[in-house]
């Protein structure tokens, strides 16, 4: 896995690998205002239902994910984005391996 070097061009999807049977995360930016985190999910993996205290902006950069928000299923594919509203119940499932960027901005 590559290290993020500020002031340089990089390919975000190359910064993280898939782990068999697992979920991997790499925080790219974190400060008092929010964070940007890169995730990879292997097939069959996911995150159980939870609530975020802030809006969450998702960008799928590889594969496709299943996102359930307040009991509605959304299939989000490479190149697609989605904003999960603050306080909304949501869960993630990987029917296929995928990578995503998650941006959380406090406010």
MMTF fields as JSON, N, C-alpha, C and O atoms, coordinates in Angstrom:
{
  "mmtfVersion": "1.0.0",
  "mmtfProducer": "UNKNOWN",
  "numBonds": 427,
  "numAtoms": 428,
  "numGroups": 107,
  "numChains": 1,
  "numModels": 1,
  "chainsPerModel": [1],
  "groupsPerChain": [107],
  "chainIdList": ["A"],
  "bondAtomList": [4, 2, 8, 6, 12, 10, 16, 14, 20, 18, 24, 22, 28, 26, 32, 30, 36, 34, 40, 38, 44, 42, 48, 46, 52, 50, 56, 54, 60, 58, 64, 62, 68, 66, 72, 70, 76, 74, 80, 78, 84, 82, 88, 86, 92, 90, 96, 94, 100, 98, 104, 102, 108, 106, 112, 110, 116, 114, 120, 118, 124, 122, 128, 126, 132, 130, 136, 134, 140, 138, 144, 142, 148, 146, 152, 150, 156, 154, 160, 158, 164, 162, 168, 166, 172, 170, 176, 174, 180, 178, 184, 182, 188, 186, 192, 190, 196, 194, 200, 198, 204, 202, 208, 206, 212, 210, 216, 214, 220, 218, 224, 222, 228, 226, 232, 230, 236, 234, 240, 238, 244, 242, 248, 246, 252, 250, 256, 254, 260, 258, 264, 262, 268, 266, 272, 270, 276, 274, 280, 278, 284, 282, 288, 286, 292, 290, 296, 294, 300, 298, 304, 302, 308, 306, 312, 310, 316, 314, 320, 318, 324, 322, 328, 326, 332, 330, 336, 334, 340, 338, 344, 342, 348, 346, 352, 350, 356, 354, 360, 358, 364, 362, 368, 366, 372, 370, 376, 374, 380, 378, 384, 382, 388, 386, 392, 390, 396, 394, 400, 398, 404, 402, 408, 406, 412, 410, 416, 414, 420, 418, 424, 422],
  "bondOrderList": [1, 1, 1, 1, 1, 1, 1, 1, 1, 1, 1, 1, 1, 1, 1, 1, 1, 1, 1, 1, 1, 1, 1, 1, 1, 1, 1, 1, 1, 1, 1, 1, 1, 1, 1, 1, 1, 1, 1, 1, 1, 1, 1, 1, 1, 1, 1, 1, 1, 1, 1, 1, 1, 1, 1, 1, 1, 1, 1, 1, 1, 1, 1, 1, 1, 1, 1, 1, 1, 1, 1, 1, 1, 1, 1, 1, 1, 1, 1, 1, 1, 1, 1, 1, 1, 1, 1, 1, 1, 1, 1, 1, 1, 1, 1, 1, 1, 1, 1, 1, 1, 1, 1, 1, 1, 1],
  "groupList": [{"groupName": "UNK", "atomNameList": ["N", "CA", "C", "O"], "elementList": ["N", "C", "C", "O"], "formalChargeList": [0, 0, 0, 0], "bondAtomList": [1, 0, 2, 1, 3, 2], "bondOrderList": [1, 1, 2], "singleLetterCode": "X", "chemCompType": "L-PEPTIDE LINKING"}],
  "groupTypeList": [0, 0, 0, 0, 0, 0, 0, 0, 0, 0, 0, 0, 0, 0, 0, 0, 0, 0, 0, 0, 0, 0, 0, 0, 0, 0, 0, 0, 0, 0, 0, 0, 0, 0, 0, 0, 0, 0, 0, 0, 0, 0, 0, 0, 0, 0, 0, 0, 0, 0, 0, 0, 0, 0, 0, 0, 0, 0, 0, 0, 0, 0, 0, 0, 0, 0, 0, 0, 0, 0, 0, 0, 0, 0, 0, 0, 0, 0, 0, 0, 0, 0, 0, 0, 0, 0, 0, 0, 0, 0, 0, 0, 0, 0, 0, 0, 0, 0, 0, 0, 0, 0, 0, 0, 0, 0, 0],
  "groupIdList": [1, 2, 3, 4, 5, 6, 7, 8, 9, 10, 11, 12, 13, 14, 15, 16, 17, 18, 19, 20, 21, 22, 23, 24, 25, 26, 27, 28, 29, 30, 31, 32, 33, 34, 35, 36, 37, 38, 39, 40, 41, 42, 43, 44, 45, 46, 47, 48, 49, 50, 51, 52, 53, 54, 55, 56, 57, 58, 59, 60, 61, 62, 63, 64, 65, 66, 67, 68, 69, 70, 71, 72, 73, 74, 75, 76, 77, 78, 79, 80, 81, 82, 83, 84, 85, 86, 87, 88, 89, 90, 91, 92, 93, 94, 95, 96, 97, 98, 99, 100, 101, 102, 103, 104, 105, 106, 107],
  "secStructList": [7, 7, 7, 7, 7, 6, 6, 1, 7, 7, 7, 4, 4, 4, 4, 7, 7, 7, 7, 6, 6, 7, 3, 3, 3, 3, 3, 3, 3, 3, 3, 6, 6, 3, 3, 3, 3, 3, 3, 3, 3, 7, 6, 6, 7, 3, 3, 3, 3, 3, 3, 7, 1, 1, 7, 3, 3, 3, 3, 3, 3, 3, 3, 3, 3, 3, 3, 3, 3, 6, 6, 3, 3, 3, 3, 3, 3, 6, 6, 7, 3, 3, 3, 3, 7, 6, 6, 7, 3, 3, 3, 3, 3, 7, 1, 1, 7, 3, 3, 3, 3, 3, 3, 3, 3, 7, 7],
  "xCoordList": [0.831, 0.0, 0.877, 1.873, 0.488, 1.261, 0.928, -0.151, 1.873, 1.67, 1.168, 1.57, 0.287, -0.221, 0.791, 1.129, 1.258, 2.22, 1.535, 1.107, 1.433, 0.784, 1.558, 2.786, 0.82, 1.439, 1.846, 2.562, 1.399, 1.739, 0.461, -0.52, 0.466, -0.636, -0.585, 0.492, -1.75, -1.81, -3.113, -4.061, -3.142, -4.35, -4.939, -4.37, -6.082, -6.644, -6.897, -6.674, -7.352, -7.639, -6.417, -6.532, -5.243, -4.003, -3.486, -2.521, -4.108, -3.619, -4.041, -3.547, -4.952, -5.472, -5.73, -6.112, -5.519, -5.739, -6.946, -7.421, -7.418, -8.449, -7.765, -6.647, -8.445, -7.995, -9.047, -10.229, -8.626, -9.576, -10.416, -9.893, -11.737, -12.659, -12.669, -13.094, -12.207, -12.103, -12.495, -12.84, -12.425, -12.648, -11.383, -10.881, -10.869, -9.658, -10.013, -10.765, -9.465, -9.677, -8.351, -7.44, -8.262, -7.067, -7.543, -8.155, -7.26, -7.647, -6.667, -5.461, -7.182, -6.335, -6.165, -5.081, -7.24, -7.224, -8.077, -9.149, -7.595, -8.37, -7.982, -6.811, -8.98, -8.745, -10.031, -10.987, -10.059, -11.226, -12.491, -13.598, -12.336, -13.488, -14.072, -15.219, -13.309, -13.828, -12.738, -11.584, -13.131, -12.175, -12.553, -13.7, -11.529, -11.725, -11.051, -9.857, -11.834, -11.334, -11.602, -12.695, -10.601, -10.695, -10.96, -10.307, -11.917, -12.272, -12.194, -12.452, -11.834, -12.031, -12.814, -12.535, -13.791, -14.629, -14.507, -14.733, -14.153, -14.142, -15.579, -16.453, -15.804, -17.129, -17.675, -16.973, -18.935, -19.606, -19.407, -20.024, -18.56, -18.287, -19.233, -19.969, -19.208, -20.059, -19.91, -19.04, -20.778, -20.876, -22.323, -23.243, -22.529, -23.885, -24.535, -23.864, -25.834, -26.58, -26.045, -25.785, -25.888, -25.398, -25.889, -26.513, -25.593, -25.986, -24.742, -23.925, -24.593, -23.47, -23.974, -25.091, -23.151, -23.569, -23.485, -23.848, -23.005, -22.846, -23.277, -23.365, -23.547, -23.772, -22.531, -21.41, -22.735, -21.627, -21.695, -22.689, -20.644, -20.569, -19.766, -18.602, -20.387, -19.75, -19.489, -20.35, -18.28, -17.926, -17.4, -16.41, -18.046, -17.548, -16.494, -16.77, -15.29, -14.201, -13.847, -13.068, -14.425, -14.179, -15.288, -15.658, -15.818, -16.859, -18.204, -18.504, -19.021, -20.313, -20.678, -20.288, -21.436, -21.816, -23.327, -24.053, -23.778, -25.184, -25.266, -24.651, -26.016, -26.176, -27.65, -28.495, -27.952, -29.32, -29.41, -28.688, -30.301, -30.521, -31.994, -32.869, -32.253, -33.645, -34.517, -35.608, -34.025, -34.745, -34.893, -35.606, -34.238, -34.241, -32.882, -31.85, -32.882, -31.655, -31.234, -32.045, -29.948, -29.372, -28.152, -27.292, -28.072, -26.896, -26.067, -26.52, -24.851, -23.996, -22.783, -22.032, -22.592, -21.541, -20.377, -20.473, -19.269, -18.081, -18.477, -19.192, -18.002, -18.3, -19.524, -19.732, -20.342, -21.538, -21.204, -20.234, -22.028, -21.89, -23.245, -24.286, -23.216, -24.445, -24.159, -23.075, -25.112, -24.98, -25.956, -27.168, -25.422, -26.248, -26.554, -25.632, -27.822, -28.16, -27.754, -27.784, -27.384, -27.053, -28.18, -29.353, -27.828, -28.805, -29.573, -30.39, -29.342, -30.064, -29.443, -28.221, -30.3, -29.825, -29.322, -29.99, -28.131, -27.607, -26.668, -26.075, -26.557, -25.686, -25.089, -25.651, -23.93, -23.195, -23.023, -22.757, -23.178, -22.927, -22.19, -22.49, -21.225, -20.467, -20.896, -20.405, -21.815, -22.154, -20.966, -20.774, -20.17, -18.925, -17.9, -18.287, -16.608, -15.606, -15.782, -16.104, -15.565, -15.619, -14.735, -14.355, -14.42, -13.68, -14.486, -15.143, -14.423, -15.143, -14.362, -13.545, -14.641, -14.162, -15.334, -16.439, -15.098, -16.096, -15.61, -14.552, -16.387, -16.048, -17.076, -18.279, -16.579, -17.43, -16.983, -15.807, -17.933, -17.622, -18.5, -19.728, -17.839, -18.571, -19.205, -18.631, -20.403, -21.017, -22.472, -23.139],
  "yCoordList": [-1.18, 0.0, 1.245, 1.332, 2.171, 3.405, 4.387, 4.347, 5.255, 6.32, 7.556, 7.812, 8.319, 9.541, 10.653, 10.954, 11.246, 12.334, 13.612, 13.72, 14.581, 15.852, 16.564, 16.49, 17.257, 18.008, 17.163, 17.641, 15.9, 14.992, 14.378, 14.203, 14.055, 13.361, 11.889, 11.298, 11.305, 9.883, 9.287, 10.008, 7.979, 7.25, 6.672, 5.759, 7.205, 6.862, 5.359, 4.806, 4.705, 3.267, 2.411, 1.287, 2.931, 2.178, 2.289, 1.614, 3.124, 3.345, 2.257, 2.205, 1.389, 0.365, -0.909, -0.852, -2.041, -3.337, -4.031, -3.633, -5.058, -5.908, -6.916, -7.357, -7.273, -8.334, -9.424, -9.157, -10.652, -11.757, -11.853, -11.991, -11.776, -11.897, -10.706, -10.832, -9.546, -8.422, -7.078, -6.933, -6.109, -4.703, -3.962, -4.154, -3.122, -2.351, -0.871, -0.472, -0.062, 1.383, 2.108, 1.647, 3.26, 4.097, 5.541, 6.031, 6.214, 7.611, 8.471, 8.422, 9.258, 10.105, 11.494, 12.075, 12.015, 13.326, 13.238, 12.633, 13.844, 13.92, 15.198, 15.422, 16.029, 17.212, 17.54, 16.765, 18.675, 19.043, 19.254, 19.191, 19.504, 19.764, 18.499, 18.512, 17.412, 16.19, 15.242, 15.354, 14.296, 13.285, 12.756, 12.839, 12.204, 11.466, 10.116, 10.042, 9.046, 7.701, 6.834, 6.859, 6.074, 5.122, 3.743, 3.339, 3.02, 1.673, 0.68, 1.03, -0.561, -1.678, -2.752, -3.041, -3.332, -4.383, -5.606, -5.517, -6.743, -7.976, -8.489, -8.113, -9.338, -9.922, -10.52, -11.236, -10.218, -10.763, -9.961, -10.258, -8.957, -8.142, -6.945, -6.682, -6.226, -5.05, -4.368, -4.701, -3.412, -2.704, -2.826, -2.539, -3.247, -3.387, -2.013, -0.982, -2.024, -0.771, 0.133, -0.312, 1.41, 2.399, 3.779, 3.939, 4.765, 6.156, 7.016, 6.834, 7.956, 8.893, 10.247, 10.655, 10.937, 12.23, 13.386, 14.516, 13.104, 14.13, 13.542, 12.323, 14.406, 13.913, 13.138, 13.497, 12.082, 11.257, 11.183, 10.719, 11.637, 11.634, 10.419, 10.271, 9.547, 8.318, 8.436, 8.884, 8.025, 7.919, 6.505, 6.114, 5.738, 4.401, 4.559, 5.134, 4.047, 4.205, 2.901, 2.898, 1.782, 0.491, -0.462, -0.508, -1.218, -2.195, -1.544, -0.486, -2.191, -1.639, -2.079, -3.155, -1.225, -1.512, -1.538, -0.973, -2.207, -2.173, -1.331, -1.663, -0.251, 0.657, 0.698, 1.037, 0.355, 0.44, 1.653, 1.75, 2.58, 3.795, 3.84, 3.889, 3.822, 3.875, 2.855, 3.182, 1.626, 0.489, 0.554, -0.27, 1.514, 1.566, 1.123, 1.642, 0.154, -0.37, 0.459, 0.757, 0.826, 1.568, 0.799, 0.415, 0.573, -0.031, 1.124, 1.856, 1.279, 2.399, 1.826, 1.039, 2.218, 1.661, 2.627, 3.807, 2.094, 2.911, 4.21, 4.203, 5.319, 6.626, 7.292, 8.492, 6.516, 7.067, 7.597, 7.173, 8.529, 9.095, 9.109, 8.983, 9.263, 9.258, 10.027, 9.897, 10.821, 11.504, 10.878, 10.9, 10.323, 9.774, 10.925, 11.539, 11.224, 12.329, 12.053, 10.914, 13.098, 13.03, 12.324, 12.655, 11.373, 10.69, 9.57, 8.925, 9.31, 8.246, 6.883, 6.732, 5.898, 4.527, 4.013, 4.177, 3.387, 2.859, 1.681, 1.543, 0.843, -0.341, -0.534, -0.102, -1.195, -1.432, -2.933, -3.658, -3.397, -4.806, -4.877, -4.13, -5.788, -6.008, -7.33, -8.392, -7.265, -8.462, -8.843, -10.013, -7.84, -7.989, -7.098, -6.17, -7.344, -6.446, -5.022, -4.825, -4.041, -2.648, -1.776, -2.149, -0.581, 0.438, 1.723, 2.039, 2.461, 3.727, 4.739, 4.391, 6.01, 7.117, 7.611, 7.778, 7.844, 8.369, 9.716, 9.805, 10.761, 12.106, 12.52, 12.542, 12.847, 13.308, 14.728, 14.968, 15.666, 17.04, 17.424, 17.389, 17.785, 18.162, 19.543, 20.439, 19.678, 20.996, 20.967, 22.001],
  "zCoordList": [0.0, 0.0, 0.0, 0.718, -0.8, -0.931, 0.185, 0.776, 0.45, 1.42, 0.678, -0.456, 1.326, 0.731, 0.995, 2.14, -0.084, 0.038, -0.419, -1.568, 0.487, 0.158, -0.941, -1.004, -1.807, -2.883, -4.071, -4.951, -4.115, -5.215, -5.786, -5.062, -7.056, -7.706, -7.297, -7.216, -7.043, -6.704, -7.226, -7.537, -7.316, -7.71, -6.439, -5.84, -6.029, -4.721, -4.569, -3.492, -5.612, -5.516, -5.272, -4.782, -5.609, -5.393, -3.97, -3.612, -3.155, -1.793, -0.814, 0.313, -1.242, -0.345, -1.151, -2.32, -0.516, -1.169, -0.53, 0.534, -1.194, -0.603, 0.312, 0.043, 1.39, 2.272, 2.235, 2.451, 1.961, 1.855, 3.119, 4.225, 2.931, 4.051, 4.99, 6.138, 4.526, 5.442, 4.871, 3.698, 5.751, 5.427, 5.838, 6.945, 4.955, 5.241, 5.124, 4.234, 6.03, 5.925, 6.066, 6.753, 5.398, 5.464, 5.509, 4.56, 6.609, 6.743, 5.963, 6.206, 5.025, 4.193, 4.797, 4.749, 5.363, 6.004, 7.259, 7.251, 8.336, 9.569, 10.305, 10.612, 10.582, 11.401, 12.15, 12.111, 12.828, 13.634, 12.808, 13.343, 11.521, 10.657, 10.029, 9.582, 9.988, 9.405, 8.965, 9.378, 8.109, 7.663, 6.284, 5.846, 5.616, 4.368, 4.574, 4.866, 4.416, 4.656, 3.435, 2.868, 3.043, 1.939, 2.529, 3.491, 1.954, 2.42, 1.268, 0.116, 1.586, 0.668, 1.424, 2.588, 0.743, 1.307, 0.417, -0.789, 0.992, 0.225, 0.103, 0.884, -0.874, -1.095, 0.192, 0.906, 0.479, 1.652, 2.93, 3.953, 2.878, 4.065, 4.119, 3.167, 5.237, 5.352, 6.691, 7.496, 6.905, 8.177, 8.635, 7.869, 9.871, 10.391, 10.53, 10.485, 10.696, 10.758, 11.868, 12.987, 11.527, 12.486, 12.06, 11.011, 12.893, 12.633, 12.729, 13.632, 11.801, 11.836, 12.341, 12.024, 13.125, 13.677, 12.67, 12.994, 11.45, 10.422, 9.082, 8.94, 8.092, 6.735, 6.3, 6.66, 5.531, 5.045, 3.522, 2.962, 2.86, 1.403, 0.961, 1.333, 0.165, -0.318, -1.81, -2.567, -2.233, -3.648, -3.866, -3.248, -4.73, -5.053, -6.147, -7.2, -5.899, -6.86, -7.566, -8.519, -7.094, -7.739, -7.325, -6.152, -8.268, -7.968, -7.723, -8.275, -6.879, -6.509, -5.105, -4.653, -4.419, -3.037, -2.908, -3.725, -1.863, -1.478, -0.218, 0.796, -0.275, 0.851, 1.22, 0.392, 2.453, 2.942, 3.854, 4.847, 3.511, 4.297, 4.672, 3.808, 5.98, 6.466, 5.724, 5.259, 5.621, 5.017, 3.495, 2.922, 2.819, 1.354, 0.837, 1.263, -0.088, -0.662, -1.873, -2.75, -1.906, -3.026, -3.525, -2.731, -4.834, -5.445, -6.002, -6.882, -5.485, -5.872, -6.588, -6.012, -7.838, -8.691, -8.85, -8.513, -9.375, -9.643, -10.337, -11.339, -9.786, -10.337, -9.73, -9.911, -9.003, -8.366, -6.971, -6.342, -6.508, -5.168, -4.484, -5.13, -3.164, -2.369, -1.085, -0.517, -0.624, 0.66, 1.639, 1.425, 2.709, 3.783, 4.739, 5.276, 4.956, 5.849, 7.297, 7.762, 7.979, 9.391, 10.154, 9.98, 10.981, 11.822, 11.157, 11.814, 9.871, 9.163, 9.49, 9.497, 9.76, 9.954, 8.613, 7.592, 8.611, 7.359, 7.612, 8.682, 6.59, 6.64, 5.258, 4.251, 5.231, 3.989, 3.803, 4.761, 2.555, 2.228, 0.891, -0.041, 0.817, -0.416, -1.048, -0.664, -2.021, -2.785, -3.658, -3.989, -4.027, -4.786, -4.101, -3.391, -4.287, -3.705, -4.246, -5.417, -3.374, -3.81, -2.928, -1.818, -3.474, -2.731, -2.764, -3.756, -1.656, -1.585, -0.766, 0.088, -1.055, -0.238, 0.587, 0.069, 1.863, 2.768, 3.287, 3.909, 3.029, 3.507, 4.548, 4.284, 5.737, 6.843, 7.189, 7.462, 7.174, 7.539, 8.722, 8.652, 9.793, 10.994, 10.808, 10.189, 11.365, 11.26, 11.631, 11.595]
}
